[in-house]
């Protein structure tokens, strides 16, 4: 293990004076090196340093080994990469970054030469499913912000593959807040194959010297009379709608402040009425939608600002006046009490008292106390916009929001986010007004004040936010709480959950042996599975001198049953289907190889004549009545390229999911079969769809000895279709981009003779795509 001097950690793979010697970090690293470990350490106290120490130790023991670090966002990935390049005595070009901006071909090549890969999990998931990379030589895998490892998040799949595929796996999971309760923490451990939990808190003697003190102050604020009147009018309408839902028998309460759990329970009961054919269920769903929207309006006016309410109401008005508006939107906007509340809001020319209190607290911190930086967190982007504008009259303030655009509020690109954070670190402005996007793991500098515009009911998020201050100096946290509002409920929820999590973590630290026993059965099963997988891998590769497979080096034909180099049955999945779990599931099945492509038609390909369009019940019905491309167009395109088009409708309640007449559904199914020659098959869920795809692929490739072709076995009927076919065969060029290229240049020849700069002038063609086209058109042929 690393040697520790008085000031710095010394190790053959660490640069001199790269890591400060902190005993709690080296102790945690020793534990993590000994086995699969969850490392719990408060934000700002150096979880990354622990991972670095373990990585250095593991790589030093095996010159041909690799390490993999996964982080949930691109800014976090870039931040970790900078830290690793600065600290590890490894050439910078051997520490590589994988994000969606790096092409699949480039990732496959970089993986081979890299010693450390730092990546977003979705990219690694895609590469594993597509068989572009192998985890066999990865000796250390770090899961940063590991509390995300629940449900279908990519961490869970990657961990399963890692334990199964790696020759000598070691997992380090890291989080300042792994869960709100014992059950959640155990779920994270089981999903990542963790056997040991190592916890350090700011109160531990070896941590205290490095942890600043953070004071938390709850500031209570009275609502103005007009704001209370607006709130009471809206609550009165909510109560009326709940009484109507009482008449339907789906609730026995009419209190507007009822819990979200009760609201969800009502929705389930209404769904049951619809499933039973009771039309009252549809009426109830409309009322239920009104209740949800009105409750959101109350949250805005109580806890955010009247301006936020005005913006929200404007969106509701636009929705109510649009074509195809729901009855709920129309009825809500036309309700007399809602109209009165809106008039009061429009006439109200004052600010929510939280605005002035926020300004005063920031002025005290930056002025009287001589502070330099403040972060203000809010749940609402509307509030973030209004606060930034208001505070900007008094301080140098900038907003920090997510990437998605919302009505009247453009998002920020990752580049803009990085530039904003860098400017904040360098002191270009004093106040960062952020939504939840800045909570998790980003290297925001020490700040003198973290101001919560409202309480956060989830313990994980509260702890993440509080970690922005007190990283080495004294800092404070202030939470603004509007009295007699939902803020108070969230205050008590947050306090209770944080206390529960602290107690759970303390219990886990004190009962390591019991935790290990509890996880033992799960881990033993995982280890047995891993042994079986490695044995199968060794059996396949023991006579091979060079086992490499690049799924993108092909010209349409992906695989043929019975080929000498692989006995796997291949299923081609469209890249966009990775939002589902089907390709991921198939990739873990014995004898199944999954290839990811950008398919011109269909979602999956089982052979040169069978392509599959998958639709959930909701998507299928939406495609019959919506404005988007209909299922008939999609299947028509598929039928032009494949002799056996298949439509899979996944889910239950095909005739009750939407308000679509059963005869319209039957007519659509009949048309697909009779007019397009498509087989329409039903599955209950994603597992059933995966089973069906495996059966189709095995029948086509093993029984019928068919090839798998991403372009089908039908020749394009027209010259334009053939031209699009040729151009879209290039990796990273989809059918839309192919059409754009041909429309711009006029011919296939002109596309293939254009240089990269000319290619990038076409809509949809960036640097990566232009390079791919030039590589195919001008690169040497190497059989």
ROBA-467470 format. One line per 4 residues: number of its first residue (from 1); their letters; for each residue x, y, z of C-alpha. Coordinates in Angstrom, 1 decimal. Each point is the difference from the previous one (the first is absolute). Layout:
NUM) a) X:Y:Z  ...
***
This chain:
1) xxxx) 0.0:0.0:0.0  1.1:3.6:-0.3  2.5:1.5:2.4  -1.0:3.0:2.0
5) xxxx) 2.4:2.8:0.8  -0.8:2.9:2.3  -1.6:2.0:-2.8  -0.6:-2.2:-3.1
9) xxxx) -0.8:-3.5:-1.2  2.8:-1.7:-1.8  -0.6:-2.8:-2.6  1.7:-1.2:-3.2
13) xxxx) -3.1:1.0:-2.0  -0.6:3.4:1.7  1.7:3.2:-1.0  2.1:1.5:2.8
17) xxxx) -2.0:2.2:2.4  -3.2:-0.8:-1.9  -2.1:-1.1:2.9  0.0:1.5:3.5
21) xxxx) 0.5:-2.6:2.7  -3.3:-0.3:1.8  -0.2:-3.1:2.2  -3.7:-0.5:-0.4
25) xxxx) 0.4:-0.2:-3.8  2.8:-2.5:0.1  -1.9:-2.1:2.5  -3.1:0.0:-2.2
29) xxxx) 2.3:-0.9:-3.0  1.4:-3.0:1.9  -3.5:-1.3:0.7  -1.0:0.6:-3.6
33) xxxx) 3.0:-1.8:-1.3  -0.8:-3.1:2.1  -3.5:-0.6:-1.5  -3.0:1.4:-1.8
37) xxxx) -0.8:3.1:2.2  -2.5:2.8:0.3  1.9:3.1:1.1  -2.2:2.6:1.8
41) xxxx) 1.7:3.3:0.5  -1.5:3.5:0.3  0.2:2.2:-3.1  3.2:1.9:-0.4
45) xxxx) 2.1:-2.4:2.1  1.6:-1.8:-2.8  -1.8:-3.1:-1.2  1.8:0.3:-3.3
49) xxxx) 3.4:-0.2:1.8  -1.1:-3.4:1.5  -0.8:-1.3:-3.5  3.3:1.3:-1.3
53) xxxx) 2.0:-1.8:2.7  -1.8:-3.3:-0.7  0.4:0.4:-3.8  3.7:0.7:0.4
57) xxxx) 0.5:-3.1:2.2  -1.9:-2.3:-2.4  1.7:1.3:-3.2  3.4:-0.2:1.6
61) xxxx) -0.5:-3.7:0.6  -0.8:-0.8:-3.7  1.6:2.0:-2.8  -2.6:-1.2:-2.5
65) xxxx) -3.1:0.8:2.1  -2.6:2.8:-0.3  -2.0:2.0:2.4  -3.5:1.4:-0.7
69) xxxx) -1.7:2.9:1.8  -3.6:0.8:-0.7  -1.7:3.3:0.8  -3.6:1.0:-0.8
73) xxxx) 0.7:3.2:-2.0  2.4:1.3:-2.5  1.2:2.9:2.2  0.8:-2.5:2.8
77) xxxx) 1.8:-2.3:-2.5  2.2:2.9:-1.2  0.7:1.1:3.6  1.1:-3.5:1.0
81) xxxx) 2.2:-0.3:-3.2  1.8:3.2:0.9  0.6:-1.2:3.6  1.3:-3.4:-1.2
85) xxxx) 2.3:1.5:-2.6  1.4:2.3:2.6  0.6:-2.6:2.6  0.8:-3.3:-1.8
89) xxxx) 3.5:-0.6:-1.4  -1.5:-1.3:-3.2  0.2:1.8:-3.4  -3.0:2.2:-0.5
93) xxxx) -1.0:-1.8:-3.2  -0.4:-3.2:1.9  -2.7:1.7:2.2  -2.9:0.3:-2.4
97) xxxx) -3.5:1.4:0.2  -3.1:-1.7:-1.4  -3.1:2.0:-0.5  -2.6:0.1:-2.7
101) xxxx) 2.1:2.4:-2.0  2.6:-2.6:-0.7  -1.0:-2.3:-2.9  -0.5:-3.7:0.6
105) xxxx) 2.9:-0.9:-2.3  2.3:2.4:1.8  -1.0:-1.3:3.4  0.8:-3.6:-1.1
109) xxxx) 3.5:1.1:-1.1  0.6:2.2:3.1  -1.1:-2.9:2.3  2.8:-2.2:-1.3
113) xxxx) 2.8:2.5:0.7  -1.4:1.5:3.2  1.1:-0.8:3.6  -2.8:2.2:1.6
117) xxxx) -3.4:0.6:-1.6  -2.2:2.6:1.6  -3.5:-0.1:-1.5  -3.7:0.7:0.4
121) xxxx) -1.8:-3.3:0.7  -2.4:0.1:-3.0  2.9:0.0:-2.4  1.7:-3.0:1.6
125) xxxx) -3.4:-1.7:0.2  -0.4:0.5:-3.8  3.5:-1.3:-0.7  -0.5:-3.1:2.1
129) xxxx) -3.3:-0.8:-1.6  1.6:0.6:-3.4  3.0:-2.2:0.9  2.4:2.9:-0.8
133) xxxx) 2.0:-0.3:3.3  0.9:-2.7:2.4  0.2:0.3:3.8  2.2:-3.0:0.3
137) xxxx) 3.2:2.0:0.8  -1.6:2.7:2.2  1.4:-0.5:3.5  -1.8:2.9:1.6
141) xxxx) -3.4:1.5:-0.7  -1.2:3.1:1.8  -3.6:1.0:0.2  -0.2:3.7:0.9
145) xxxx) -3.3:1.3:1.5  -0.9:-3.7:0.4  -3.4:0.7:1.6  -1.3:0.1:-3.6
149) xxxx) 0.5:-3.8:-0.2  -3.6:-0.9:0.3  -2.7:-1.1:-2.5  1.1:0.0:-3.6
153) xxxx) 2.8:2.5:0.4  3.0:-1.0:-2.1  2.2:-0.6:3.1  -1.9:-3.1:0.9
157) xxxx) 0.5:-1.6:-3.4  3.7:1.0:-0.2  0.7:-1.4:3.5  -1.7:-3.3:-1.0
161) xxxx) 2.2:-0.3:-3.1  3.1:1.1:1.9  -0.3:-2.7:2.6  -0.7:-2.6:-2.7
165) xxxx) 2.6:1.0:-2.6  3.0:1.4:1.9  2.8:-2.4:0.8  0.8:1.8:3.3
169) xxxx) -2.8:2.4:0.8  0.1:2.6:2.8  -2.9:2.5:0.6  0.3:3.3:1.8
173) xxxx) -3.4:1.7:0.4  0.0:3.7:1.2  -2.7:2.3:1.3  -0.4:2.7:2.6
177) xxxx) -3.5:-1.3:0.5  -0.7:-3.6:-1.2  -3.7:-0.1:1.0  -2.7:1.2:2.3
181) xxxx) -0.4:-3.3:1.9  1.6:-3.3:0.6  -1.9:-1.8:-2.7  1.1:2.5:-2.7
185) xxxx) 3.6:-0.3:1.1  -0.2:-3.8:-0.2  -1.6:0.2:-3.4  2.9:2.1:-1.3
189) xxxx) 2.5:-2.4:1.5  -1.7:-3.0:-1.5  -0.3:1.6:-3.4  3.7:0.8:-0.1
193) xxxx) 1.2:-3.2:1.6  1.4:1.8:3.0  1.0:-2.0:3.0  1.3:2.6:2.4
197) xxxx) -1.1:3.5:1.1  2.5:2.6:1.2  -1.4:3.1:1.6  1.7:3.2:1.1
201) xxxx) -1.8:3.1:1.3  1.1:3.5:0.7  -0.2:-0.8:3.7  2.6:-2.8:-0.2
205) xxxx) 3.3:1.0:1.8  2.1:-0.6:-3.1  -2.3:2.0:-2.2  -0.7:3.0:2.2
209) xxxx) 3.3:1.8:-0.8  -0.9:0.1:-3.7  -3.8:0.7:0.3  -1.2:3.5:0.5
213) xxxx) -3.0:0.7:2.2  -3.3:0.6:-1.7  -2.8:1.8:1.9  -3.5:-0.6:-1.1
217) xxxx) -2.5:2.7:0.6  -3.7:-0.3:-0.7  -1.6:3.4:-0.7  -3.8:0.2:0.3
221) xxxx) -1.9:2.5:-2.2  -3.6:1.2:0.2  -2.0:0.1:-3.2  -1.7:3.3:-0.9
225) xxxx) -3.8:0.1:0.2  -0.5:0.1:-3.8  2.2:-3.1:-0.5  -2.0:-1.8:2.6
229) xxxx) -3.2:1.0:-1.7  1.2:-1.4:-3.4  1.1:-3.2:1.8  -3.4:-0.4:1.7
233) xxxx) -2.0:0.5:-3.2  2.0:-2.7:-1.8  -0.3:-2.3:3.0  -3.7:0.5:-0.1
237) xxxx) -0.2:-1.3:-3.6  2.2:-2.9:0.9  -2.4:-0.9:2.9  -2.9:0.2:-2.5
241) xxxx) 1.7:-2.4:-2.4  0.9:-2.4:2.8  -3.6:-0.1:1.2  -1.1:-1.0:-3.5
245) xxxx) 2.7:-2.8:0.1  -1.5:-1.0:3.4  -3.3:-0.5:-1.8  1.7:-2.4:-2.3
249) xxxx) 1.3:-2.0:2.9  3.7:0.3:-0.7  0.8:2.0:3.2  -1.5:0.9:3.3
253) xxxx) 1.9:3.2:0.4  -0.5:3.5:-1.3  2.9:1.8:1.8  2.1:1.9:-2.6
257) xxxx) 3.2:-0.7:1.9  -0.4:-3.8:-0.2  3.2:-1.9:-0.7  1.4:-0.8:-3.4
261) xxxx) -0.3:-3.6:0.9  -3.8:0.3:0.3  -0.2:1.9:-3.3  1.8:-2.9:-1.7
265) xxxx) -2.2:-2.5:1.7  -3.1:1.8:-1.5  1.5:-0.3:-3.5  0.4:-3.8:0.5
269) xxxx) -3.6:-0.3:1.0  -1.1:2.0:-3.0  2.1:-2.2:-2.3  -1.8:-3.0:1.4
273) xxxx) -3.4:1.6:-0.8  1.1:0.5:-3.6  1.3:-3.5:-0.3  -3.4:-1.3:1.2
277) xxxx) -1.7:2.0:-2.8  -1.5:2.6:2.4  -0.2:3.4:-1.8  0.1:1.8:3.3
281) xxxx) 3.7:-0.8:0.1  0.6:2.4:-2.9  -1.9:2.7:1.7  2.0:-0.6:3.1
285) xxxx) 3.3:0.1:-1.8  -0.9:3.4:-1.4  -0.8:1.2:3.6  3.2:-1.5:1.2
289) xxxx) 2.0:1.8:-2.6  -1.6:3.3:1.2  1.0:-0.8:3.6  3.6:-0.6:-0.9
293) xxxx) 0.3:3.3:-2.0  -1.8:2.0:2.7  2.3:-1.5:2.7  3.0:1.1:-2.1
297) xxxx) -1.4:3.5:-0.3  -0.4:0.1:3.8  3.7:-1.0:0.4  1.0:2.8:-2.3
301) xxxx) -1.9:2.7:1.8  0.8:-1.2:3.5  3.6:-1.0:-0.2  1.4:1.6:-3.2
305) xxxx) -1.4:3.3:-1.2  -3.1:1.6:-1.5  2.0:0.5:-3.2  0.7:-3.8:-0.2
309) xxxx) -3.8:-0.5:0.4  -0.7:2.5:-2.8  2.4:-1.8:-2.3  -1.5:-3.4:0.9
313) xxxx) -3.6:1.3:-0.7  1.1:1.4:-3.3  1.2:-3.5:-1.0  -3.4:-1.4:1.1
317) xxxx) -1.8:2.6:-2.0  2.0:-0.8:-3.1  -0.8:-3.7:0.4  -3.7:0.7:0.5
321) xxxx) -0.2:2.0:-3.1  2.0:-2.4:-2.2  -1.5:-2.5:-2.4  -0.8:-3.2:1.7
325) xxxx) 0.0:1.6:3.5  -1.1:-2.3:2.8  -3.3:0.6:1.8  2.0:0.3:3.2
329) xxxx) 2.0:3.0:-1.3  -3.1:1.7:-1.4  -2.1:-0.5:3.1  2.8:1.1:2.3
333) xxxx) 0.7:3.3:-1.7  -3.7:0.8:-0.2  -0.8:-0.7:3.7  -1.3:3.3:1.6
337) xxxx) 2.3:-0.4:3.1  3.0:-0.8:-2.1  -0.7:3.1:-2.1  -0.2:2.1:3.2
341) xxxx) 3.3:-1.4:1.2  1.6:0.8:-3.4  -1.3:3.6:0.1  1.4:0.5:3.5
345) xxxx) 3.3:-1.5:-1.1  0.1:2.3:-3.1  -0.8:3.1:2.1  2.6:-0.9:2.7
349) xxxx) 3.0:2.2:-0.6  2.1:-1.1:3.0  2.6:-2.7:0.4  -0.2:-3.2:2.1
353) xxxx) 1.6:1.0:3.3  2.6:-2.8:-0.6  1.5:2.2:-2.7  0.8:2.9:2.4
357) xxxx) 1.2:-2.4:2.7  2.3:-1.7:-2.5  1.4:3.4:-1.0  0.6:1.0:3.6
361) xxxx) 1.8:-3.3:0.9  2.2:0.2:-3.1  0.8:3.6:0.8  1.0:-0.9:3.5
365) xxxx) 2.2:-2.9:-1.3  1.8:1.9:-2.8  0.1:3.4:1.7  0.0:0.0:3.8
369) xxxx) 1.7:-3.4:0.3  2.4:0.5:-2.9  -1.1:-3.2:-1.8  0.8:-0.6:-3.7
373) xxxx) -2.5:-2.6:-1.3  -3.6:-1.0:0.6  -2.1:-2.8:-1.6  -3.8:0.3:0.0
377) xxxx) -1.9:-3.2:-0.7  -3.6:-0.2:-1.1  -2.3:-2.8:-1.2  -1.6:2.1:-2.7
381) xxxx) 1.7:1.3:-3.2  -2.6:2.8:-0.1  1.2:1.1:3.4  3.6:-0.3:-1.0
385) xxxx) -0.6:2.3:-2.9  -1.9:2.6:2.1  2.6:-0.2:2.8  2.9:0.5:-2.3
389) xxxx) -1.6:3.1:-1.5  -0.9:1.4:3.4  3.4:-0.7:1.6  1.8:1.2:-3.1
393) xxxx) -1.1:3.6:0.9  2.1:-0.3:3.2  2.7:-2.6:-0.6  1.9:-1.7:-2.8
397) xxxx) -2.4:-3.0:-0.5  -0.4:-2.7:-2.6  -2.4:-2.9:-0.3  1.0:-3.6:-0.3
401) xxxx) -2.8:-2.3:-1.4  -0.3:-3.3:-1.8  0.3:-0.7:-3.7  -3.7:-0.4:-1.0
405) xxxx) -1.8:2.9:-1.4  -3.3:1.0:1.6  -2.6:2.4:-1.2  1.5:3.5:0.3
409) xxxx) 3.1:-1.4:1.7  2.9:-1.3:-2.1  2.2:-2.6:1.6  3.8:0.1:0.2
413) xxxx) 2.3:-2.3:-2.1  2.7:-1.9:1.8  2.6:2.4:-1.4  -2.0:2.9:1.4
417) xxxx) -0.2:-1.7:3.4  3.7:-0.7:0.1  0.8:3.6:-1.0  -2.3:1.4:2.7
421) xxxx) 1.5:-2.2:2.7  3.5:1.0:-1.1  -0.9:3.6:0.2  -1.5:-0.5:3.4
425) xxxx) 3.2:-1.7:1.2  2.1:2.9:-1.3  -2.1:2.6:1.7  -1.5:1.5:-3.1
429) xxxx) -3.4:0.3:1.9  -1.1:-0.5:3.5  -3.4:-1.7:0.0  -0.9:-3.2:-1.7
433) xxxx) -3.8:-0.6:-0.2  -0.5:-3.7:-0.8  -2.6:-2.6:-0.3  0.8:-3.6:1.1
437) xxxx) 2.5:-0.5:-2.9  2.9:1.2:2.2  -0.7:-2.2:2.9  1.8:-3.1:-0.9
441) xxxx) 3.8:-0.3:0.2  1.0:3.0:-2.1  3.2:1.7:1.2  -1.6:3.3:1.1
445) xxxx) 2.5:2.0:2.0  -0.3:0.7:3.7  -2.9:2.4:0.5  -0.8:2.1:3.0
449) xxxx) -3.8:-0.6:-0.1  -2.3:-2.6:-1.5  -3.5:1.4:-0.1  -2.9:-2.3:-0.4
453) xxxx) -2.9:1.9:-1.4  -2.2:-2.8:1.3  0.5:-3.1:2.1  0.9:-3.2:-1.9
457) xxxx) -2.0:-3.0:1.2  2.5:-2.6:-1.2  3.0:-0.6:2.3  2.4:-0.8:-2.9
461) xxxx) -0.6:3.3:-1.6  0.3:2.0:3.2  3.3:-1.6:0.8  1.3:0.5:-3.5
465) xxxx) -0.9:3.7:0.2  1.4:0.6:3.4  3.3:-1.5:-1.2  0.6:3.1:-2.1
469) xxxx) 1.1:1.9:3.1  2.3:-0.6:2.9  2.6:-2.0:-2.1  2.9:1.3:1.9
473) xxxx) -1.3:3.2:1.6  -3.0:0.9:2.1  -3.1:0.3:-2.1  -3.7:0.3:0.5
477) xxxx) -3.2:-1.2:-1.5  -3.3:1.9:0.2  -3.3:-1.5:-0.9  -2.9:2.4:-0.7
481) xxxx) -3.3:-1.4:1.3  -3.4:1.6:-0.6  -2.2:-0.6:3.0  -3.3:-1.9:-0.2
485) xxxx) 0.9:-1.3:-3.5  1.4:-3.2:-1.6  3.4:1.3:1.0  -0.7:-1.0:3.6
489) xxxx) -1.0:-3.5:-1.0  3.2:-0.3:-2.1  2.0:1.4:3.0  -1.1:-2.8:2.2
493) xxxx) 0.3:-2.6:-2.7  3.6:1.1:-0.7  0.9:0.1:3.7  -1.4:-3.4:0.6
497) xxxx) 1.6:-1.6:-3.1  3.4:1.5:0.6  0.0:-1.2:3.6  -1.2:-3.4:-1.1
501) xxxx) 2.8:-0.3:-2.6  2.7:1.1:2.5  -1.3:-2.6:2.4  -0.1:-2.7:-2.8
505) xxxx) 3.6:0.8:-1.1  1.2:-0.1:3.6  -1.8:-3.4:0.4  1.6:-1.3:-3.1
509) xxxx) 3.4:1.1:1.1  -0.6:-1.8:3.3  -1.3:-3.2:-1.5  2.4:-0.8:-2.9
513) xxxx) 0.0:-3.7:0.7  -3.9:-0.1:0.0  -0.1:1.9:-3.2  2.6:-2.3:-1.6
517) xxxx) -2.2:-3.0:1.1  -3.1:1.7:-1.5  1.8:0.6:-3.3  1.7:-3.4:0.0
521) xxxx) -2.6:-2.0:-1.8  -0.4:2.6:-2.7  3.8:0.3:-0.5  0.5:-3.8:0.0
525) xxxx) -2.5:-0.4:-2.8  1.7:2.9:-1.9  3.4:-1.6:0.5  -1.3:-3.4:-1.2
529) xxxx) -1.5:1.7:-3.1  3.3:1.8:-0.6  2.0:-3.3:0.2  -2.4:-1.6:-2.5
533) xxxx) 0.3:3.0:-2.4  3.8:0.0:0.2  0.2:-3.7:-0.6  -2.2:0.4:-3.1
537) xxxx) 2.2:2.8:-1.2  3.2:-2.0:0.6  -1.4:-3.0:-1.9  -0.8:2.2:-3.0
541) xxxx) 3.3:1.8:0.0  2.6:-2.5:1.1  1.1:-0.8:-3.6  -0.3:3.5:-1.3
545) xxxx) 3.1:2.2:-0.4  -1.9:3.2:-0.3  -3.6:0.4:1.1  -1.3:3.3:-1.4
549) xxxx) -3.3:1.0:-1.3  -1.0:3.4:-1.3  -3.8:0.0:-0.7  0.3:3.1:-2.2
553) xxxx) 2.5:-1.5:-2.5  -2.6:-1.4:-2.4  -2.0:0.8:-3.1  -3.5:-0.9:0.9
557) xxxx) 0.4:-3.6:0.8  0.5:-0.4:3.8  0.2:-3.7:0.5  -0.8:-3.4:-1.6
561) xxxx) -1.0:-3.1:2.0  2.8:-2.6:0.0  2.9:2.4:-0.8  3.3:-1.3:1.3
565) xxxx) 0.8:3.0:2.2  -3.3:0.1:2.0  -2.8:-2.4:0.8  -2.1:2.8:1.5
569) xxxx) -3.4:0.9:-1.3  0.0:3.8:-0.8  -2.7:2.5:0.6  0.5:3.5:-1.4
573) xxxx) -1.6:2.7:2.2  -0.5:3.6:-0.9  2.0:2.4:2.1  -3.1:1.8:1.0
577) xxxx) -1.4:-3.1:1.6  2.5:0.2:2.8  -2.5:1.9:2.0  -1.7:-3.4:0.4
581) xxxx) 1.7:-2.9:1.8  -0.6:-2.5:-2.8  3.4:0.2:-1.7  1.7:0.0:3.4
585) xxxx) -1.9:-3.1:1.0  0.9:-1.8:-3.2  3.7:0.8:0.3  0.2:-1.9:3.2
589) xxxx) -1.6:-3.2:-1.4  2.2:-2.9:-1.0  0.5:-0.4:-3.7  -1.4:3.4:-0.9
593) xxxx) 2.1:2.9:-1.4  -1.6:3.4:-0.2  1.1:2.6:-2.6  -0.9:3.6:0.3
597) xxxx) -0.7:1.9:-3.2  -1.8:3.1:-1.2  -2.7:-1.9:-1.9  -1.7:1.7:-2.9
601) xxxx) -3.2:-2.1:0.6  -1.2:-2.0:3.0  1.2:-0.3:3.5  1.6:-3.5:-0.2
605) xxxx) 1.2:-2.3:-2.7  -0.1:-3.8:0.4  1.2:-0.9:-3.6  0.2:1.3:-3.5
609) xxxx) -3.7:-0.4:-0.4  -1.4:0.7:3.6  -0.1:3.4:1.5  -2.0:1.0:3.1
613) xxxx) -1.7:3.2:0.9  -0.6:0.1:3.7  -2.9:2.1:1.4  -1.2:0.3:3.6
617) xxxx) -3.8:0.0:0.2  0.1:3.7:0.7  2.3:0.8:-2.9  -2.0:-2.2:-2.3
621) xxxx) -3.2:1.9:0.8  1.7:3.4:-0.1  1.3:-0.8:-3.5  -3.6:-0.5:-1.1
625) xxxx) -1.3:3.3:1.2  3.1:2.2:0.4  1.8:2.4:-2.3  3.2:-2.0:0.0
629) xxxx) 1.1:-2.5:-2.7  -2.7:-2.7:0.1  0.6:-3.7:0.4  -1.3:-0.5:-3.5
633) xxxx) 2.9:2.1:-1.5  2.5:-1.8:2.1  -1.2:-3.5:-0.9  -0.3:1.1:-3.6
637) xxxx) 3.6:1.0:-0.1  0.9:-3.3:1.8  -1.9:-2.0:-2.6  1.9:1.5:-2.9
641) xxxx) 3.3:-1.4:1.4  -1.1:-3.2:1.8  -2.1:-2.9:-1.2  -1.3:-0.8:3.5
645) xxxx) -0.8:3.2:1.9  -1.1:-0.6:3.6  -1.8:2.4:2.3  0.2:-0.7:3.7
649) xxxx) -2.6:1.7:2.2  1.4:-0.1:3.5  -2.2:0.4:3.1  -3.5:-0.8:1.2
653) xxxx) -3.4:1.7:-0.4  0.3:0.8:-3.7  -3.7:1.0:-0.1  0.0:2.1:3.2
657) xxxx) 3.4:1.8:0.2  -1.3:3.0:-1.9  -3.4:1.4:-0.9  0.1:-1.6:-3.4
661) xxxx) -3.0:-2.0:-1.2  0.7:-3.8:-0.2  -1.1:-0.1:-3.6  2.7:2.5:-0.9
665) xxxx) 2.6:-2.2:1.7  -1.3:-3.1:-1.8  0.0:1.8:-3.3  3.6:1.0:0.5
669) xxxx) 1.1:-3.5:0.8  -1.9:-1.3:-3.1  1.6:2.6:-2.2  3.5:-0.9:1.2
673) xxxx) -0.6:-3.7:-0.8  -2.0:0.3:-3.2  1.4:3.2:-1.6  3.7:-0.3:1.0
677) xxxx) 0.5:-3.7:0.5  1.2:0.5:3.5  -0.3:-2.6:2.8  -1.4:1.7:3.1
681) xxxx) 1.1:-1.7:3.2  -0.9:0.9:3.6  2.3:-0.2:3.1  -0.8:0.9:3.6
685) xxxx) 3.2:1.9:0.8  3.6:0.6:-0.9  1.0:-3.5:1.2  -2.5:-1.6:-2.3
689) xxxx) 1.2:2.1:-2.9  3.6:-1.1:0.6  -1.1:-3.6:0.1  -1.9:0.4:-3.3
693) xxxx) 3.0:1.7:-1.7  2.3:-2.8:1.1  -2.4:-2.6:-1.4  -0.3:1.9:-3.3
697) xxxx) 3.8:0.3:-0.3  0.7:-3.6:0.9  -2.7:-1.3:-2.5  1.3:2.2:-2.8
701) xxxx) 3.7:-0.6:0.5  0.3:-3.5:1.5  -3.0:-1.7:-1.5  -0.3:1.8:-3.3
705) xxxx) 3.7:0.9:-0.3  -0.7:3.6:-1.0  2.4:2.9:0.2  -0.5:3.1:2.0
709) xxxx) 0.0:3.2:-2.1  -0.7:3.5:1.2  -1.3:0.9:-3.5  -2.2:-3.0:-0.7
713) xxxx) -0.1:-2.3:-3.0  -2.3:2.2:-2.2  1.5:2.3:-2.5  -1.1:3.6:0.2
717) xxxx) -2.8:0.6:-2.5  1.0:3.5:-1.2  3.3:1.6:-0.9  -0.3:2.5:2.9
721) xxxx) -0.6:-2.8:2.5  3.1:-1.8:-1.3  2.0:3.2:0.3  -1.2:0.6:3.6
725) xxxx) 0.8:-3.7:0.7  3.6:0.4:-1.0  0.7:3.2:1.9  -1.9:-1.1:3.2
729) xxxx) 2.1:-3.2:0.1  2.8:2.1:1.5  0.3:-0.1:3.8  -1.4:3.2:1.6
733) xxxx) -2.1:0.8:-3.1  -3.7:-0.6:0.5  -2.7:0.1:-2.7  -0.9:3.7:0.7
737) xxxx) 3.7:1.1:-0.2  0.4:-2.1:-3.2  -2.9:1.9:-1.6  1.4:3.3:1.1
741) xxxx) 3.4:-0.8:-1.5  -1.4:-1.2:-3.3  -2.3:3.1:-0.2  3.0:2.3:0.6
745) xxxx) 2.5:-1.6:-2.3  -2.3:-1.5:-2.6  1.6:-3.5:-0.4  1.7:-2.8:1.9
749) xxxx) 3.3:0.8:-1.9  -0.1:3.6:1.2  -0.6:-1.0:3.6  2.9:-2.4:-0.1
753) xxxx) 2.4:2.5:-1.6  -0.8:2.9:2.3  2.5:1.0:2.6  -0.8:0.2:3.7
757) xxxx) -0.6:3.7:0.1  -2.5:-0.3:-2.9  -1.7:-2.9:1.7  -0.4:1.9:3.3
761) xxxx) -2.0:2.7:-1.8  -2.9:-2.5:-0.3  -2.6:-0.1:2.7  0.6:-2.9:2.4
765) xxxx) 3.6:-0.5:-0.9  2.6:0.7:2.6  3.7:-0.6:0.2  -0.4:-3.6:1.1
769) xxxx) -2.4:-0.9:-2.9  2.1:1.9:-2.5  3.1:-2.0:1.1  -1.9:-3.2:-0.3
773) xxxx) -1.1:0.8:-3.6  3.5:0.9:-1.1  1.4:-3.1:1.7  -2.4:-2.3:-1.9
777) xxxx) 0.4:1.9:-3.3  3.7:0.6:0.0  1.5:-2.5:2.4  2.0:-3.0:-1.2
781) xxx) -1.8:-3.3:-0.3  1.4:-2.5:2.5  -1.7:-3.5:-0.4
***
